[in-house]
Amino acid sequence: MNEFRFVVGATREIRDGLSTWISKIDEYLNLYYQGEEINAFGTDFFKCISKTREIESNLFDRDDSFRGVIDDQNLLAAVCLIQETSIIFDGERLDCLELESLTNSPWNTIDYPQVEKRKGAATSLLEGIVRESQASAFSGIVKLMAIPSAREFYQEIGFIDTDGSGEMILIANTASMFLLTQEQNRELKPFD
C-alpha cells in the first residue's frame, strides 16, 4: 500500500503541485490527444482537467479549504476542497465536513502508463479528511456530491446515497470502520 502525507491548506506544496499538474495536462493533451482537450472527453483524465481548473481557480479565495496528499516522490497526488456544513439525515441535523471536487493527479487519471503513478491517493486523501472530521468534533461525518462514475468508489469506502441526487454521506460508525480498514491494509499490503 502506497503511503501519502496529508496536507492542510493551500501550502506551497499544493500550489506548486497544481502548477505541475497544469503543465502535465498540457503535455498529455499534446502527446496523447493531438493538443485538443475535446479528444479526451469521456475519460477520467478529462474530468481531472475540469476539476483541476476549478480547484486552481479557488487558490486565493479559499486558502484554508484545500486538502491534498503528497506521495513518496514529493508530488501532489490528489487534492480537493472542503467546507463545514450540515445535513439532515434520518430526521437529525448532523454537522459535517463537505468535500468538493476531489481529483487525482493527471498521471493517475490518464489511460497511459506514467512513472509518477501511485495507487491509493484519493483513498488516502479521504482518510485524512475523515480523521480531520473526527478531530473537529464532526464524528468523522463527511458529505459530498458524487458524479455517477465515482459513486461506486465512494460506496466501497462506506458512503451512502441520501436521496438519489448524488449526495452521499459517510456516517460516524462507517467512518471509524473505514479508518480501521485503512490501518489494517497498511499493515498487510505491500507497496503498489
C-alpha positions as CSV (number, residue, x, y, z in Angstrom):
1,M,0.0,0.0,0.0
2,N,1.4,3.4,-1.0
3,E,2.0,6.0,1.7
4,F,0.9,9.6,1.3
5,R,1.3,12.6,3.5
6,F,-1.9,14.7,4.3
7,V,-1.6,18.4,3.7
8,V,-4.0,21.1,5.0
9,G,-4.4,24.5,3.3
10,A,-3.1,26.0,0.1
11,T,0.5,25.4,1.0
12,R,3.5,25.9,-1.3
13,E,3.3,22.1,-2.0
14,I,-0.3,22.4,-3.1
15,R,0.4,25.5,-5.2
16,D,3.5,24.0,-6.8
17,G,1.7,20.7,-7.3
18,L,-1.2,22.3,-9.1
19,S,1.2,24.2,-11.3
20,T,2.9,20.9,-12.2
21,W,-0.5,19.4,-12.9
22,I,-1.3,22.1,-15.4
23,S,2.0,21.5,-17.2
24,K,1.4,17.8,-17.2
25,I,-2.2,18.3,-18.5
26,D,-0.8,20.3,-21.4
27,E,1.9,17.7,-22.0
28,Y,-0.5,14.8,-22.1
29,L,-3.0,16.7,-24.3
30,N,-0.3,17.3,-26.8
31,L,1.2,13.8,-26.6
32,Y,-2.0,11.7,-26.5
33,Y,-4.9,13.9,-27.6
34,Q,-3.5,15.9,-30.6
35,G,-3.4,19.0,-28.4
36,E,-7.2,19.0,-28.2
37,E,-9.0,18.8,-24.8
38,I,-12.2,17.6,-26.5
39,N,-10.4,14.5,-27.7
40,A,-10.1,13.4,-24.1
41,F,-13.9,13.8,-23.5
42,G,-15.4,10.9,-21.6
43,T,-12.2,9.9,-19.8
44,D,-11.1,10.2,-16.2
45,F,-8.3,12.5,-17.5
46,F,-10.9,14.9,-18.9
47,K,-12.7,15.0,-15.5
48,C,-9.3,15.7,-13.9
49,I,-8.7,18.6,-16.3
50,S,-12.0,20.3,-15.4
51,K,-11.7,19.6,-11.6
52,T,-8.1,20.9,-11.6
53,R,-9.1,24.1,-13.2
54,E,-12.0,24.5,-10.8
55,I,-9.7,23.8,-7.8
56,E,-7.0,26.1,-9.1
57,S,-9.4,29.0,-9.5
58,N,-10.0,28.8,-5.7
59,L,-6.4,29.1,-4.7
60,F,-6.6,32.6,-3.4
61,D,-10.2,32.8,-2.3
62,R,-10.3,29.6,-0.2
63,D,-6.8,29.1,1.2
64,D,-7.9,27.1,4.2
65,S,-10.3,24.8,2.3
66,F,-7.6,22.9,0.4
67,R,-6.7,19.4,1.3
68,G,-4.2,17.2,-0.5
69,V,-1.9,14.3,-0.3
70,I,1.8,14.2,-1.3
71,D,3.3,10.9,-2.5
72,D,6.7,9.3,-1.9
73,Q,8.1,11.3,-4.8
74,N,7.0,14.6,-3.1
75,L,4.4,15.1,-5.8
76,L,0.8,16.2,-5.2
77,A,-1.1,13.0,-5.8
78,A,-4.7,14.1,-5.0
79,V,-6.5,17.3,-4.0
80,C,-9.9,18.6,-3.0
81,L,-11.7,21.5,-1.3
82,I,-13.7,21.1,1.9
83,Q,-16.0,23.2,4.0
84,E,-18.1,22.9,7.1
85,T,-21.8,22.3,6.6
86,S,-24.7,20.3,8.0
87,I,-27.1,17.7,6.6
88,I,-30.4,16.3,7.6
89,F,-30.1,12.5,7.9
90,D,-32.7,10.2,9.3
91,G,-34.5,13.3,10.6
92,E,-31.5,14.5,12.5
93,R,-29.3,17.5,11.7
94,L,-25.7,16.5,11.5
95,D,-22.7,18.9,11.3
96,C,-20.0,17.6,9.0
97,L,-17.3,18.4,6.5
98,E,-18.3,18.7,2.9
99,L,-15.9,17.5,0.2
100,E,-15.8,19.3,-3.2
101,S,-14.1,18.5,-6.4
102,L,-11.8,15.7,-5.4
103,T,-9.4,14.7,-8.1
104,N,-6.3,12.6,-8.6
105,S,-3.2,13.8,-10.4
106,P,-3.2,13.8,-14.2
107,W,-0.8,10.9,-14.2
108,N,-3.2,8.9,-12.0
109,T,-6.1,9.5,-14.3
110,I,-4.7,9.2,-17.8
111,D,-5.1,5.8,-19.5
112,Y,-1.4,5.6,-20.5
113,P,1.3,4.3,-18.1
114,Q,3.2,7.1,-16.3
115,V,6.2,6.6,-14.0
116,E,4.7,9.0,-11.4
117,K,1.5,6.9,-11.0
118,R,0.7,5.8,-7.4
119,K,-2.4,3.9,-6.4
120,G,-4.5,4.9,-3.4
121,A,-4.1,8.7,-3.5
122,A,-7.8,9.5,-3.4
123,T,-8.5,6.9,-0.7
124,S,-5.6,8.3,1.4
125,L,-7.0,11.9,0.9
126,L,-10.4,10.7,2.2
127,E,-8.7,9.0,5.1
128,G,-7.1,12.3,6.1
129,I,-10.4,14.2,5.8
130,V,-12.2,11.6,7.9
131,R,-9.5,11.9,10.6
132,E,-9.9,15.7,10.4
133,S,-13.7,15.4,10.7
134,Q,-13.2,13.2,13.8
135,A,-10.7,15.6,15.4
136,S,-13.1,18.6,14.7
137,A,-16.0,17.1,16.6
138,F,-17.8,16.1,13.4
139,S,-17.5,12.4,14.4
140,G,-15.9,11.5,11.1
141,I,-19.1,12.5,9.1
142,V,-18.3,13.6,5.6
143,K,-20.7,14.7,2.9
144,L,-20.1,15.0,-0.9
145,M,-21.9,15.2,-4.2
146,A,-20.7,12.3,-6.3
147,I,-20.7,12.2,-10.1
148,P,-22.2,9.0,-11.3
149,S,-18.9,7.5,-12.4
150,A,-17.5,8.0,-8.9
151,R,-20.4,6.6,-6.8
152,E,-19.1,3.1,-6.7
153,F,-15.7,4.3,-5.4
154,Y,-17.4,6.1,-2.6
155,Q,-19.8,3.3,-1.8
156,E,-16.8,0.9,-1.4
157,I,-15.5,3.2,1.3
158,G,-18.9,3.2,3.0
159,F,-20.6,6.4,1.8
160,I,-24.4,6.0,1.4
161,D,-26.6,7.8,-1.0
162,T,-29.0,10.1,0.8
163,D,-31.7,10.9,-1.8
164,G,-30.7,9.7,-5.3
165,S,-29.3,13.0,-6.4
166,G,-25.7,12.0,-5.9
167,E,-25.5,13.5,-2.4
168,M,-23.6,10.9,-0.3
169,I,-22.5,10.8,3.3
170,L,-20.1,8.8,5.4
171,I,-21.7,8.4,8.9
172,A,-19.7,8.2,12.1
173,N,-19.7,4.4,12.6
174,T,-18.8,3.7,9.0
175,A,-16.1,6.4,9.1
176,S,-14.5,4.6,12.0
177,M,-14.7,1.2,10.1
178,F,-13.1,2.9,7.1
179,L,-10.2,4.1,9.2
180,L,-9.7,0.7,10.8
181,T,-9.7,-0.9,7.3
182,Q,-7.1,1.5,6.1
183,E,-4.8,0.8,9.1
184,Q,-5.2,-3.0,8.5
185,N,-4.5,-2.6,4.8
186,R,-1.4,-0.6,5.6
187,E,-0.1,-3.4,7.8
188,L,-0.9,-6.2,5.4
189,K,-0.3,-4.9,1.9
190,P,3.0,-4.2,0.1
191,F,3.6,-1.0,-1.8
192,D,2.0,-0.8,-5.3
